[in-house]
């Protein structure tokens, strides 16, 4: 039986001056990080500095790219890991509301008899369209993990993917991760090595939709102390969410997803 883990950490990009001024950026406004944003990104990098990532993906918008680079720059194990930029990780597109104050979007929604965030301004993306992008990218990640696992097992004389010497892959900055790591069948206190340990850097509204997809469509298991308001809120800048995905026998249709933490901001 093939069971493997895809560890998945997502981080919201750091602050820009538009965040501070409550102006919608979406996809059409490509602002760099502010001085505060760079400090936040460095803090997130220190927070994740002992995590050995196998892959890093980022939105191709500047604020996310700068955040991803800052996080890797602080990492002990993968400073030189290539960051792959993917347009599927971009923030929700807000159309005519981009570059305008958030209050304008709320006024547009009120005039239309709708409420934020379900309201879609002219030229913007619907929530279903954002969720479809998230679903497409997540399925891509799962396929990536399956191919990595198959490649590993196809090597002549390849050892099992469990080793007591790879403990650095389990050095996570949240205390309850150890309960999620599964002891290997070989005993000796070693742990199953993750087939993929992926960092994704994206944006607040996009990630809220992605997490909604995990919960409503894929029955993600949530931390017991998580409230409904926490689940529906947008992450703080450089907030970190952490998921463990298990695919039984490489079954892409039924991933088992556990949320270890959501919008963690203790590094700020």
N, C-alpha and C positions, 0 to 999 in steps of 0.2 A: 504494500500500500504506500502510495506517495502522498505525504503530507508535508507541506512546506510553508514557511512564513514569509510574508512580504511586510516588512516594517515600513511604515509610511508616516513621515513627519511633515506637516505643512506649516509654513510660516507666512504671516501677512507682512507685506512690505512696510518699510519704515515711513515716518512722517514726511510729507512735503508741505510747502507753504500753503498749498490749496487745502490740504487736510485741516491745517490750523485755522484757516479762514472759512471752513465749511463750504467749500466750493467743489462741485462735482467734477471729477476728472474723467471717469469712464475710460474709454479708449482714445478719445480724440485729443486729450490734454496729456502730454507726455513730460511731466515735470520731474526734475531730479529730486533726490532727497534733500531735505533741509539739514542744517547743522544738527538739530535734534534727531532727525531721521538717521543720520550716520551714526550718532551715539547709540541709538536704539539698535541699529543693525549690528554694531560692534558688541553690544551687550548680549544680543541673541547668539552671536558667534561664540562668545565666551561660555554662554550657557550650554551650547551644543558642542563645545570643543573636544570632548572625549568620545563623541559618537562617530563610529567609523561608517561613513556612507559609501554605498556602492555606486549610486547614481544621484545626480542633482539635476532637477528640471526647474525652469523659471519661466514665468511670463516674459514676453519679449518687450514689455514696456520698461522704460528706463528705471523707474523707482524700484521695480522688482529685481531687475538685473543688478542694480547697485547693492540691494539688500543681500542677494544670493552671493555676490562676490565678497562682501564684508563677512558673511557667515563662514564661507570657506577659508577666508584669510586668517581666521582665528583657529582653524581646526588642526588638531595634532596629527591627524592621519591622512587627510586628503586635500591638502592645500592646492595640489596640482590637478585635481579631478576636473574633467571638462564639464562645464555647465551647458546643458542643452536647453535652448530657448524654444518655446512652443506657444503659438498664437492661441491654442485652445485654453491656455491658462490666463488669458487677458481678463481684466475687469469687465463687468457687465457694461454694455454699450448703452449710453443714455441719450443718444441722438441730440435733439435740439437743446436739451438741458445741460449738456456738457459745457464746462467753463462758466456756468451760472451758479448762484448760491443754492444750497439745498432747499432753502425756503421757497425758491421759485418752483422747484419740482413739486413740493408739497402743495403750492398754490395751483399748479397745473392739475394735479390729481384731484384736488377739491372741486375745481371747475368742471372736471369730467365726471364728478360723482363717484370717484374711486379713492382708495387709500394707498399710501406708500407702504411697503415696497412693491405691491402687486401692479401698480400703475405703470404703463409703458408709454413714455413720451414719443412723439413722432420721430421716426428714425432710430428708435432704441430697440433693445432686445427684450423679448418677453422673458418671464422667469422660466418658462418651459424651454425656451431656446438656450438659456444659460445652463440649465440642468442637463440638456442634451450634450452640450460641450463637455461638461464635467463627466457625464457618463462615458462618452467616447474616450476621453483621456484616461479615466480609471480602467476601462477595459483594455486599453493599450498597455497600461502598467502591469495588469495581471498577465497579459500575454507575454510581456517581457520577462516576468518572473518564471512563467512556465518554460519558456525557451532556455533561460539560464539553467533551470533545474534539469531539463532534458539534456542539455549540452554537457553538464557535469557528469551525469550518469552514463553518457555515451563514451567517455574517455576510457581507454583500456586500463584496467586495474585501478580505476578511480576509487579513492577511499570514500567512506560515507561522509556526509557533510555534518560531522559532529566532532568537536575537538575541545579538550579542556584548555588549549592554549589560545583560544580565540576570544577570551573573556572581554577584550576591549570592545567587542561588538555589543556587549551588554552593559557598558558603562553609560547609563542614561541618567539625566539629572532629575528624574522623578522616582520617588522611592518605591512605588508599587509596581514597577515594571518587572521586578524579579519574579513575581507571582505568575506573570504571563509567559515567562520563558520555560520551555518544557525540557526536563532532563532527558538526555539521550538514552536510547535503549542499551547503550554499552555501559551505563552506570558510571561509577567513579566520580560523580558530581559534575560531569561536564554537561554542556548544554548544546542543543541543536543550533547549528550555525544558520543564520538567516540567508536565504537564497538571494534576497534583495533587501537593501536597507536604503530607502529612497527619501531624499529631501525634496520637497516641492515648495517653491516660493510663488505666491500668487497674491490675490487681492480680497478685500473684505466681503463685498457683496457676492462675488463669485464663490468664495469659500462657504458662505452661509448657505448658498444653494447646493453646493456639493455635499455638505454635511446633511442637508435636508434629504438629498437623494440617498445617502447612506442609511439614514434612519427610516424613511418612509418606504423606500423601494427594496433595500437590502437588509432591513431589520438589524441594524448595527446595535450592539450591546453598549449601553452608556454607563458611565460611572454612577453609582447609586446615589451620590449626593448632588447630582446635577439637576438644577431647576429648569422649568420650562422657559423662563426668561433668559437664562444663561444659554440655553440651546438655540434660541432664536436671535440672540444678540450678535452684532458684528464684532469680530475680534478687535482688540486694541492693536495699534501699530506694533509689528513684530511679535504679536501673540503667537504661541506655538500650540498646535494640536497634534496628537500622536495616536496613530491607529495601528493595530496588528491585524493583518489579513491572512487567513488560512484557506488554502485551496486544496480540498481533498481530491487526490488522484488527478490533480491538474484541472479540476472542473471549474471552468470560468463562469458558469451560470449560477453557481451557488457559493459565492465567497462567504466565509464566516468572518465578520468584522467586529473587533472589540476596540472601543475608544478608551484609551488609557487616560488621556487628559484632553481638555478642550479649552482653547484660547488661554493657555497658561501664560501669565505675564510676571511671574516672580522675578525675572531677570531685569525688569525695568525699574 
